Amino acid sequence: MSVLRARYFDGHRSTAHDVSVLVGGGTLKVVGRDVDLRFDPRRVRVAPRVADAPRWIYLPGGGACAIADNDAVDALVREGRFAPFLHRIEARPAYAALALALVVATLWALIDRGVPAAAEQVALRIPPAAETVLGRETLAAFDRYWMQPSALPQSRQAMLRAEFETLAASAGGGPPHRLEFRSSPVIGPNAFALPAGIIVITDQLIALAHSDAEVLAVLAHELGHVAHRHVMRRLLQGSATALVIAGVTGDVTSTTSLAASAPVLLLQARYSRDFEREADRYGIDLLRKAGIPPRNFAVILERLEASAAAHRGGGVPGFLASHPPTEEREALAREAAQH
Amino acid sequence: MAEGESASPARTLRPEFTGSGAEYFRVWIVNLLFSLLTLGIYSAWAKVRKKKYLYGSTRLDGDTFDYFARPEAILKGRIVAVAAFVAYALAGELYPESRYAFWGLAALAAPWFIVRAFIFNARNSAWRGLRFHFTGTPGEAARVFLGRLAVTALTMGLAYPWYAARQKRFVLSNHAFGASRFGCDLSTRSFFGLYLRAGLMQIALLVPAGALAFFAIWALRSHQSLAMLAIALPAVAVYSAYAVVYGYVQARSANLMWNSAYGPGLRFSSTLEAKKLIAIYFGNIVAVACSAGLLIPWAVVRTLKYRLSCFAVLVEQEVVHEADPGFARVGATGQELGDFFNLDLGL
């Protein structure tokens, strides 16, 4: 028979009783100064062990005992396989180190591979029509704050539009898209894809280009964003990553969990660079199909970079940038030009 | 409530945390691994286990606390919360107007899930074999959280201290240990003083922070390589100012609340120092950011240890507390929704 020292509570009153728990002979006895109880051990529930916190034993009828000697309780009860296993790995620093390595690896795999792959699968299954409202709202917001109507003559717009459609036609028309001309001294020479296949190009970019082929090279790249559903994927990836972070940081106050999410911003920038590369490949492929030398893309990129540099004098370091380094992209376009 | 002789308590009970950051880290990391490997399903079991560790390592008058929520209930709540979050995020991006409908719905449902969250947490926490209770109703919660919030909005926020005080009083005075109800005569006036000081502090900190931000942007505008600094510096300055005021309000409001709280035969004492709490928060932020979140367990334990060390139960009269005979089982959906949408309901 084993004897364990315990604190007994009857579940009705807050009085604590120092007792002995005796196990053996098919009964579990709780005996103290004014306590003398017997229970069927099969009806007694033992809480799983967590570190070395006193172990709770729940008795039939609502009473409970707290026992400090965890090892003695372990020697007496079998509580399945998983609970003791869990305690064993939590108790040893070596296992904690292993768990740490596995957590880092799993998180990396999840955020770097799992989330983008899942987002892509889901995005490709959402009909583009679902983005209509979002596209309208986003364009309206850009128009309100940063853009004015284009100063290009209608005839010039119509010409570029027609050339772009011819280009898209060489990819079977490409994904559903809509080209919008705007002027924006604030944004400067730029083109970007918005939800619902809206592609915006600024007068400033058209002015910077030396030929229509260069303008088309940029538009081919933007069409790549549309074809690969990058807007929807970015949205899905953002939410999914936020979910993962919320799961990991679940137990700190919001001020601190904000700090924990700082590394994610770096990851978001990486996602963004991956998208740019994907759009680059699509664009170059499209140019080649349409018989426009991909070199035009390299040339306009270089000029864009030079103009941006003149504007601000330098560049953000590569790992922070949302675009891949221009040298890398020019190399890609030049390499494509040789084939 | 005890009569008379509130001058010197018969006994002062100080809670004590017997665990350690290293020990909690091991529990945390192992359970995090299982949560990740099961794509979040195990996180409900992990949550219970982490709470069991923290409760089981907190000792008051020789006995530890116990937490016995069923992980299945938490899992169910989490599934509902995740579904709501995904629906909100997606619908909000695709149809921005749907956000208003969502927030309207959330505001209407909030009193219900706030109350359920408190009930779930209280019912599943025990000390000396007695469960805690929460007796507030969704109707009262609606009055406190929605009605008074509306008044606060109407007064352009001037009534906020009154709202905060009533909210704290509602939460505390509806809690019970077994059948022993807690009470709280938190004065609204003390909260006006507190928030006035906090507001002045915020202005005093934000003006230099804003000036620094302006200066940084101006000084660095022509140095492209330092552009990141021009963005980071003001953000850090504003974030720090916010953290200072947050820590100050946390410390002072907890003191005001607990020092005006009572139960049968007992009173409480809270002596948090704003300076120390702010220092702890800053340490936490830096440690958590620099370790990509790995030092979260250390931050949790360190904060808990400090908070417990400043807390005391003053026993004025030995009272045997009895269990509440009623028993209502509630799900964890309210709590999980609150957790997910970052509702700060903490005491």
Interface residues (C-beta under 8 A of the other chain):
Chain A: R7 F9 D10 G11 H12 R13 S14 T15 A16 A47 P48 V50 A51 A53 P54 W56 G62 G63 A64 A66 L86 I89 E90 A91 R92 P93 Y95 A96 A99 L100 L102 V103 T106 L107 L110 A130 E131 V133 L134 E137 L235 L236 S239 A242 L243 A246 G247 V248 T249 G250 D251 V252 T253 S254 T255 T256 S257 A259 A260 A262 P263 A309 R312 G313 G314 G315 V316 P317 L320
Chain B: T18 G19 A22 E23 F25 R26 V27 I29 V30 L32 L33 S35 L36 L37 G40 S43 K47 R49 K50 K52 Y53 Y55 G56 S57 G62 D63 T64 D66 F68 V82 F85 V86 A89 L90 E93 L94 Y95 P96 W127 R128 G129 L130 F177 G178 S222 H223 Q224 S225 A227 M228 Y242 A243 Y246 Y281 N284 I285 V286 V288 A289 A292 G293 L294 I296 A299 V300 V320 H321 E322 A323 D339 F340 N342 D344 G346
